[in-house]
Amino acid sequence: MFPQRLDSTLAYDIAKAMMDGFNRHYRLFRTESARAKHRFETADWHGQQRAQRERIEFYDLRVRECSNRLEREFKAGEQPMDIWQQVKLHYIGLLVNHHQPELAETFFNSVTCKILHRTHFHNDFIFVRPAASTEYIENDESEIRPTFSAYYPTRESMHAVLVQVVKDFDLRRDFEDLERDCGFVVSAMQAALGDAKLRANFQFQVLTSLFFRNKGAYVVGKLINGFNEFPFALPILHTGANDKLAIDAALFGEDDLLMLFSFARAYFMVDMEIPSAYVQFLRSMMPRKPRNEIYNALGLAKQGKTLFYRDFLHHLRHSTDKFRIAPGIKGMVMLVFDLPSFPYVFKVIKDYYPPQKDTTREQIKGKYLLVKQHDRVGRMADTLEYSEVAFPRERFDDELIAEIEKFAPSQLEISDRDGDGHMEVIIKHVYIERRMIPLNIYLQEAFDAGGADSGNQSAAAVRAREQIERGVVEYGNAIKDLVAANIFPGDMLWKNFGITRHGKVVFYDYDEIEYITDCNFRKVPAPRNEEDEMSGEVWYNVGPKDVFPETFGPFLLGNPAVRTIFMKHHADLLDAAFWQGHKDRIQAGHVLDVFPYDRERRFSPAHRQNDQF
């Protein structure tokens, strides 16, 4: 119950210090994001990668700083609950006219939970639901740069207006031929519009900050004509020949934007005064994408976690199915369960591993952190990490409970913590990620549909063969994209990859990944004698980081149809020289390009030759 009065100056001082802590965090976050423009202009790719990694750590550092200050100056952890209730009310007052109120509420929750050292909190102490609206924040702030700019071309002036759109971003590096590139974009826009009459509201709405990631900068906006809206993104890259800039492609429509903002890609660097306005604009372009994933894509991962958990609790209240052991081949390191009606899986690190898995819980958590901080290049699923997650016991299948008790007993607690008679399952540590169709199941379904019978020309069999080819080719493409990002997957079995709804193959088993630069790629030595040749055992020395690519075949290519397709498109993956060559390039400082669109979408044939493989 809230207090009837606000009479504690201590409570106000705590709230004000907490708000100061958040403001410092967002100021540093925004400054680092804004510096991405200079790094792009100067082609400082290693600096861009370093900044992307370091920015992820900002939030936890600022929470720790703020918590330490509150303990040092106010002995906050010793204050009675009446004071903490007043702290929250004072904090709500400080949110009035704030430009990032939703982020500030999440920061308050993080600091409060850290100080009070509690697993569950009375709703009076934290923000379970938002207390401040994020609608139309910028309308009353004339000194703030607007979230987006509107341009009003005619069909005849589209080219000139588009040139101006790009120039307004004031990139401090010359374009190779901006007039030419904008001509390509206008042609794509005209094709999207077709013969439609231009309405009175015909306009470009363009977000006023560029989106930076890896070696690219993206103009993001939408073309509006009457009731029709066409989302678009224009990637700007450095050209290989003279290191000037060029618009590389025109991405149009929701599906293209969903690929660009995929959960399997690194977070963008974007300078945002009012992030909720950016999220609202992007959501209008991608209505199928959850808000939590948009916040994640913008680098605001803690806010993404907050919104995901609220959505998850909402889903639990409005569903009745039970958590179960996830379908598919069980992993040796991770115990995976899901809720059939919810499009995510929950992964718990087991307490025990078979002898061939020489690892520890901390090493596995380190691998997941590596993926979080690394460029995921559209090929590694992002994960949400939670501790002390409570679920209703009646929603858990008994078989699943028995599985957790057997393989991860240290991660399980079943109790009535609130004393209200409702038993809860508390999972001590869990990773949550998007559910995908495991690649081995995807291929098996195609084989079951007749994909292995080349003589069967029925429509179903032809589709099944196309599905097999698409899956195998995409599998190889995924590995090659990981190589470009300096990642060796380790365990490359088909079951460790999944198919997204857009047909992309994504890797999601991280307990054996390594940096390419930490591996030693070798050819299998020639046998010294007949005894070596006939031996079923490995007779040559193998170091802890040695990798023999030619030995992948027996584990991956047992099916003749799969082998034929793989060898046609990706035989180089079985050659140590391929891996070693890319290792040498990475060690020499070369940052490879990996594009969130097909190379056929690139405007210039010369640019296509510049692709990473």
Secondary structure as the mmCIF struct_conf table of DSSP 4:
data_model
#
loop_
_struct_conf.conf_type_id
_struct_conf.id
_struct_conf.beg_label_comp_id
_struct_conf.beg_label_asym_id
_struct_conf.beg_label_seq_id
_struct_conf.end_label_comp_id
_struct_conf.end_label_asym_id
_struct_conf.end_label_seq_id
BEND BEND1 GLN A 4 GLN A 4
HELX_RH_AL_P HELX_RH_AL_P1 THR A 9 ALA A 34
TURN_TY1_P TURN_TY1_P1 ARG A 35 ARG A 35
HELX_RH_AL_P HELX_RH_AL_P2 ALA A 36 GLU A 41
TURN_TY1_P TURN_TY1_P2 THR A 42 ALA A 43
HELX_RH_AL_P HELX_RH_AL_P3 TRP A 45 PHE A 74
HELX_RH_3T_P HELX_RH_3T_P1 ALA A 76 GLU A 78
BEND BEND2 GLN A 79 GLN A 79
HELX_RH_AL_P HELX_RH_AL_P4 MET A 81 LEU A 94
TURN_TY1_P TURN_TY1_P3 LEU A 95 ASN A 97
BEND BEND3 HIS A 99 GLN A 100
HELX_RH_AL_P HELX_RH_AL_P5 PRO A 101 LEU A 116
TURN_TY1_P TURN_TY1_P4 HIS A 117 HIS A 117
BEND BEND4 THR A 119 HIS A 120
TURN_TY1_P TURN_TY1_P5 ASN A 123 PHE A 125
BEND BEND5 ILE A 126 ILE A 126
BEND BEND6 VAL A 128 ARG A 129
BEND BEND7 ALA A 131 ALA A 132
TURN_TY1_P TURN_TY1_P6 GLU A 135 TYR A 136
HELX_RH_3T_P HELX_RH_3T_P2 ILE A 137 ASP A 140
TURN_TY1_P TURN_TY1_P7 SER A 142 GLU A 143
BEND BEND8 ILE A 144 ILE A 144
HELX_LH_PP_P HELX_LH_PP_P1 ARG A 145 PRO A 146
BEND BEND9 THR A 147 THR A 147
STRN STRN1 PHE A 148 TYR A 151
TURN_TY1_P TURN_TY1_P8 ARG A 155 SER A 157
HELX_RH_AL_P HELX_RH_AL_P6 MET A 158 LYS A 167
TURN_TY1_P TURN_TY1_P9 ASP A 168 PHE A 169
BEND BEND10 ARG A 172 ARG A 173
STRN STRN2 PHE A 175 PHE A 175
BEND BEND11 GLU A 176 GLU A 176
HELX_RH_AL_P HELX_RH_AL_P7 LEU A 178 LEU A 193
TURN_TY1_P TURN_TY1_P10 GLY A 194 ASP A 195
HELX_LH_PP_P HELX_LH_PP_P2 ALA A 196 ARG A 199
TURN_TY1_P TURN_TY1_P11 ALA A 200 ASN A 201
STRN STRN3 GLN A 203 LEU A 207
BEND BEND12 THR A 208 SER A 209
STRN STRN4 PHE A 211 ARG A 213
TURN_TY1_P TURN_TY1_P12 ASN A 214 LYS A 215
STRN STRN5 GLY A 216 ASN A 225
TURN_TY1_P TURN_TY1_P13 GLY A 226 PHE A 227
STRN STRN6 ASN A 228 HIS A 238
TURN_TY1_P TURN_TY1_P14 GLY A 240 ASN A 242
STRN STRN7 LEU A 245 ILE A 247
STRN STRN8 LEU A 251 PHE A 252
HELX_RH_AL_P HELX_RH_AL_P8 GLY A 253 LEU A 260
TURN_TY1_P TURN_TY1_P15 PHE A 261 PHE A 261
TURN_TY1_P TURN_TY1_P16 PHE A 263 ALA A 264
BEND BEND13 ARG A 265 ARG A 265
HELX_LH_PP_P HELX_LH_PP_P3 ALA A 266 PHE A 268
STRN STRN9 MET A 269 MET A 269
BEND BEND14 GLU A 273 GLU A 273
HELX_RH_AL_P HELX_RH_AL_P9 PRO A 275 MET A 285
TURN_TY1_P TURN_TY1_P17 PRO A 287 ARG A 288
BEND BEND15 LYS A 289 LYS A 289
HELX_RH_AL_P HELX_RH_AL_P10 ARG A 291 ALA A 297
TURN_TY1_P TURN_TY1_P18 LEU A 298 GLY A 299
HELX_RH_AL_P HELX_RH_AL_P11 ALA A 301 ARG A 317
TURN_TY1_P TURN_TY1_P19 HIS A 318 HIS A 318
STRN STRN10 PHE A 323 PHE A 323
STRN STRN11 ARG A 324 ILE A 325
HELX_LH_PP_P HELX_LH_PP_P4 ALA A 326 ALA A 326
BEND BEND16 PRO A 327 GLY A 328
HELX_LH_PP_P HELX_LH_PP_P5 ILE A 329 GLY A 331
BEND BEND17 MET A 332 VAL A 333
STRN STRN12 MET A 334 ASP A 338
TURN_TY1_P TURN_TY1_P20 PRO A 340 SER A 341
BEND BEND18 PHE A 342 PRO A 343
STRN STRN13 TYR A 344 ILE A 349
BEND BEND19 ASP A 351 ASP A 351
TURN_TY1_P TURN_TY1_P21 PRO A 355 GLN A 356
HELX_RH_AL_P HELX_RH_AL_P12 ARG A 361 GLN A 373
BEND BEND20 HIS A 374 HIS A 374
TURN_TY1_P TURN_TY1_P22 VAL A 377 ARG A 379
STRN STRN14 MET A 380 MET A 380
STRN STRN15 LEU A 384 PRO A 392
HELX_RH_3T_P HELX_RH_3T_P3 ARG A 393 ARG A 395
STRN STRN16 PHE A 396 PHE A 396
HELX_RH_AL_P HELX_RH_AL_P13 ASP A 398 PHE A 407
HELX_RH_3T_P HELX_RH_3T_P4 PRO A 409 GLN A 411
STRN STRN17 LEU A 412 SER A 415
TURN_TY1_P TURN_TY1_P23 ARG A 417 ASP A 418
BEND BEND21 GLY A 419 GLY A 421
STRN STRN18 GLU A 424 ARG A 434
STRN STRN19 ILE A 437 PRO A 438
HELX_RH_AL_P HELX_RH_AL_P14 LEU A 439 ALA A 446
HELX_RH_PI_P HELX_RH_PI_P1 PHE A 447 GLY A 451
TURN_TY1_P TURN_TY1_P24 ALA A 452 ALA A 452
TURN_TY1_P TURN_TY1_P25 SER A 454 GLY A 455
BEND BEND22 SER A 458 SER A 458
HELX_RH_AL_P HELX_RH_AL_P15 ALA A 459 ALA A 484
TURN_TY1_P TURN_TY1_P26 ALA A 485 ASN A 486
STRN STRN20 ILE A 487 PHE A 488
BEND BEND23 GLY A 490 GLY A 490
HELX_RH_3T_P HELX_RH_3T_P5 TRP A 494 ASN A 496
STRN STRN21 PHE A 497 ILE A 499
TURN_TY1_P TURN_TY1_P27 ARG A 501 HIS A 502
BEND BEND24 GLY A 503 GLY A 503
STRN STRN22 VAL A 505 PHE A 507
TURN_TY1_P TURN_TY1_P28 ASP A 511 GLU A 512
STRN STRN23 GLU A 514 TYR A 515
HELX_RH_3T_P HELX_RH_3T_P6 ILE A 516 ASP A 518
STRN STRN24 ASN A 520 PHE A 521
HELX_LH_PP_P HELX_LH_PP_P6 LYS A 523 PRO A 527
BEND BEND25 ARG A 528 ASN A 529
HELX_RH_AL_P HELX_RH_AL_P16 GLU A 530 MET A 534
BEND BEND26 GLY A 536 GLU A 537
BEND BEND27 TYR A 540 TYR A 540
TURN_TY1_P TURN_TY1_P29 PRO A 544 LYS A 545
STRN STRN25 ASP A 546 VAL A 547
HELX_RH_3T_P HELX_RH_3T_P7 PRO A 549 THR A 551
HELX_RH_AL_P HELX_RH_AL_P17 PHE A 552 LEU A 556
BEND BEND28 ASN A 559 ASN A 559
HELX_RH_AL_P HELX_RH_AL_P18 PRO A 560 HIS A 570
HELX_RH_3T_P HELX_RH_3T_P8 ALA A 571 LEU A 574
HELX_RH_AL_P HELX_RH_AL_P19 ALA A 576 GLN A 587
TURN_TY1_P TURN_TY1_P30 ALA A 588 GLY A 589
BEND BEND29 PRO A 596 TYR A 597
HELX_RH_3T_P HELX_RH_3T_P9 ARG A 599 ARG A 601
BEND BEND30 PHE A 603 PHE A 603
HELX_RH_AL_P HELX_RH_AL_P20 PRO A 605 ARG A 608
TURN_TY1_P TURN_TY1_P31 GLN A 609 ASN A 610
BEND BEND31 ASP A 611 ASP A 611
#
